[in-house]
Amino acid sequence: MYGHVWHTRHDSPFFPTPFSTRSIFEQEGQNCISGRWLNGSKIQVSSVREEVKALLAESAESKRKFVETVELQIGLKNYDPQRDKRFAGTVKLPNVPRPRMTVCVIGDAHDCDKAKDLEMPFRTADDLKKLNKNKKLVKKLAGSFNAFLASESMIKQIPRLIGPGLHKAGKFPTPVGHNDDLAVRADEIRATIKFQLKKVLCLAVAVGNVSMNDDQLVINIMTAVNFLVSLLKKHWQNIKSLFIKTTMGKPHRLY
């Protein structure tokens, strides 16, 4: 499952199909570091790097008491959310943009023991039963963590134990096997971003944080942008604007 894309357009000239984002984007990351970029991108690495450096410098001047997230903000055009097919796709970035993202394990005895050893939050089947399908309690559980992992043996039980609450919150757990490294799987979730067109022509995703260096941010930004373009019906013709912005900073235009 590492780095694969779900629910995306596979007729795009930007990528072969099927494909693994891990191999493609790791290679493109190397091209990015060396100052080149592939796939007909409309933005240059050098200009992106300048904006990233300016963004990091501004953040350093106004030091916050928390680590600011760096967000990629996208404006689309020539797209009708009512008529055109809405897209959705996920991609794993080369560098983890949200290291503080909380991931809870809903596990059997084996996986809960592993989570406890790793000091990861976890919930057992008994913990879920205690919620008694109470919508407020399930909503509170969903709001307490950014994402969930669940033992393969538990996946089918979750809707029966607590109802559709996690699914409605967009946080239905990612399955894990007993041979999986929970820490690695949690980091994969922290590194994965999702593009999904809803009713408006604006999108925003976290692509990094101000503790990262400019190389790491540039690779993540270029990876995210080129992946998004691959999802769009008319590719770059559907991009109206691209900005990067820290949590408390001003936006920097890339396109």
C-alpha positions in Angstrom: 0.0 0.0 0.0 3.0 2.2 0.3 2.6 5.4 -1.7 -0.1 4.2 -4.0 -2.9 6.4 -5.2 -6.6 5.7 -4.8 -9.6 7.2 -6.8 -7.5 9.2 -9.2 -7.6 9.8 -12.9 -5.4 7.2 -14.6 -5.8 8.5 -18.1 -3.4 11.3 -17.4 -0.3 11.8 -19.6 1.6 12.8 -16.5 1.9 9.3 -15.1 1.9 5.7 -16.3 -0.8 3.4 -14.9 -0.8 1.6 -12.6 2.0 3.4 -10.7 3.6 3.8 -7.4 4.0 7.3 -6.2 7.0 6.2 -4.1 9.3 5.4 -7.0 8.1 8.2 -9.3 8.1 11.0 -6.7 11.4 9.9 -5.2 13.0 10.2 -8.6 11.3 13.5 -9.3 12.5 14.7 -5.9 16.0 14.1 -7.0 15.3 16.0 -10.2 14.0 18.9 -8.1 17.1 19.0 -5.9 19.3 19.1 -9.0 17.3 22.1 -10.3 15.3 20.3 -12.9 11.7 19.4 -13.1 9.8 17.0 -15.4 6.3 16.6 -16.8 5.8 20.1 -18.3 5.4 21.9 -15.0 4.5 25.6 -15.4 6.4 26.6 -12.3 10.2 26.7 -12.0 12.1 25.1 -9.1 14.2 28.3 -8.7 11.2 30.6 -8.3 9.6 28.2 -5.8 12.8 28.0 -3.8 12.9 31.9 -3.7 9.4 32.0 -2.3 10.1 29.2 0.2 13.2 31.0 1.5 11.3 34.3 1.9 8.5 32.4 3.7 10.9 30.7 6.1 12.7 34.0 6.7 9.5 35.8 7.6 8.5 33.0 10.0 11.9 33.1 11.7 11.5 36.9 12.2 8.2 36.4 13.9 8.9 33.3 16.0 5.8 31.7 17.2 5.3 29.5 20.3 4.3 26.6 18.0 5.7 25.1 14.7 3.8 26.7 11.9 2.4 24.6 9.1 3.1 25.4 5.5 0.0 25.2 3.4 -0.4 25.0 -0.4 -3.5 26.9 -1.5 -4.9 26.3 -4.9 -7.5 28.2 -7.0 -9.0 26.3 -9.9 -10.7 27.6 -13.1 -12.6 26.2 -16.1 -14.1 23.6 -13.7 -17.8 23.2 -12.9 -18.2 21.2 -9.6 -21.8 20.6 -10.5 -21.2 19.1 -14.0 -17.6 18.0 -14.2 -16.5 14.8 -12.4 -15.2 15.6 -9.0 -11.7 14.2 -8.4 -10.1 12.8 -5.3 -6.6 11.5 -4.9 -4.0 10.9 -2.2 -0.2 11.0 -2.5 2.6 10.4 0.0 5.0 13.3 0.2 8.8 12.6 0.4 9.0 14.5 3.8 6.5 14.3 6.6 4.6 17.7 6.7 2.7 17.0 9.9 4.9 15.2 12.4 2.6 16.2 15.3 -0.4 14.6 13.7 -2.0 12.3 16.2 -2.8 8.7 15.1 -4.8 6.3 17.3 -4.7 2.5 17.0 -8.0 0.7 17.2 -6.6 -2.8 17.8 -6.8 -6.3 19.0 -4.7 -7.4 21.9 -1.6 -7.9 19.8 -1.7 -4.4 18.2 -2.7 -2.7 21.4 0.4 -4.1 23.1 2.5 -2.9 20.2 0.9 0.6 20.4 1.5 0.7 24.2 5.2 -0.1 23.7 5.4 2.7 21.2 3.5 5.1 23.5 0.9 5.5 20.8 -2.8 6.1 21.8 -5.0 3.1 21.4 -8.5 1.8 21.8 -9.7 -1.7 22.3 -13.0 -3.3 21.2 -14.2 -3.0 24.8 -13.4 0.8 24.7 -15.6 1.1 21.6 -18.4 -0.9 23.2 -18.5 1.5 26.1 -19.4 4.3 23.7 -22.7 2.5 23.2 -23.1 4.0 19.7 -23.7 7.4 21.3 -23.2 9.9 18.5 -21.8 12.6 20.8 -19.2 10.2 22.2 -18.3 8.8 18.8 -17.9 12.4 17.5 -15.7 13.2 20.5 -13.5 10.1 19.7 -13.2 11.2 16.1 -12.3 14.8 17.1 -9.7 13.6 19.6 -7.3 12.3 16.9 -6.3 13.3 13.4 -6.3 9.7 12.0 -6.8 6.1 13.0 -5.1 2.7 12.3 -7.0 -0.5 13.0 -6.1 -4.1 13.2 -7.4 -6.1 10.1 -9.4 -8.2 12.5 -11.2 -5.1 13.9 -12.0 -3.3 10.6 -15.4 -5.0 10.0 -16.3 -4.7 13.7 -16.0 -0.9 13.9 -19.2 0.1 12.1 -21.1 -2.5 14.2 -19.6 -1.3 17.5 -19.8 2.5 17.0 -21.8 3.1 13.8 -20.7 5.3 10.9 -19.3 8.2 12.9 -15.6 7.8 11.9 -16.6 7.4 8.3 -18.7 10.5 8.4 -15.8 12.4 9.9 -13.6 11.3 7.1 -11.4 9.3 9.5 -12.3 5.7 8.9 -9.2 3.7 10.0 -6.5 2.4 7.7 -6.1 -1.4 8.2 -2.8 -2.8 9.5 -1.5 -6.3 9.8 0.3 -7.9 12.7 3.6 -7.8 10.7 3.2 -4.0 10.0 5.4 -1.5 11.9 2.8 0.8 13.6 5.3 3.7 13.8 6.1 3.4 10.1 2.4 3.2 9.1 1.6 6.2 11.3 4.3 8.2 9.6 2.9 7.2 6.2 -0.4 8.7 7.2 1.3 11.8 8.4 3.1 12.1 5.1 0.0 11.5 3.0 -2.1 14.4 1.7 -5.5 14.3 0.0 -6.8 16.5 -2.9 -10.6 16.4 -3.2 -12.8 18.7 -5.2 -16.1 19.5 -3.4 -18.4 22.4 -4.1 -15.9 25.2 -4.3 -12.9 25.8 -6.6 -10.5 26.3 -3.7 -8.2 23.6 -2.2 -5.7 23.7 0.6 -3.3 21.0 1.8 -0.4 20.9 4.3 2.9 20.4 2.5 5.3 21.0 5.3 6.2 23.1 8.4 8.7 25.8 9.2 11.1 23.4 10.9 11.9 21.9 7.5 14.7 23.2 5.3 14.0 24.7 1.9 15.0 21.6 0.0 12.5 19.5 1.9 9.7 22.1 1.3 10.5 22.5 -2.4 10.4 18.8 -3.0 7.1 18.4 -1.1 5.5 21.4 -2.9 6.6 20.3 -6.4 5.4 16.7 -5.7 2.0 18.0 -4.5 1.5 20.4 -7.4 2.5 18.0 -10.1 0.3 15.3 -8.6 -2.7 17.7 -8.4 -2.2 18.7 -12.1 -2.3 15.0 -13.0 -5.8 14.8 -11.5 -7.3 17.7 -13.3 -9.3 17.3 -16.5 -7.3 19.9 -18.5 -4.2 19.8 -16.3 -2.5 23.2 -16.0 -5.4 24.9 -17.9 -7.4 24.2 -14.7 -5.0 26.0 -12.4 -5.9 29.6 -11.7 -3.5 30.3 -8.8 -1.0 28.6 -6.4 0.1 30.1 -3.1 2.1 28.9 -0.1 1.4 30.2 3.3 2.5 29.6 6.9 -0.2 29.4 9.6 0.3 33.0 10.7 2.2 34.4 7.7 1.2 36.1 4.5 0.6 34.2 1.2 3.4 33.8 -1.4 2.3 33.4 -4.9 3.9 30.6 -7.0 1.6 30.8 -10.0 
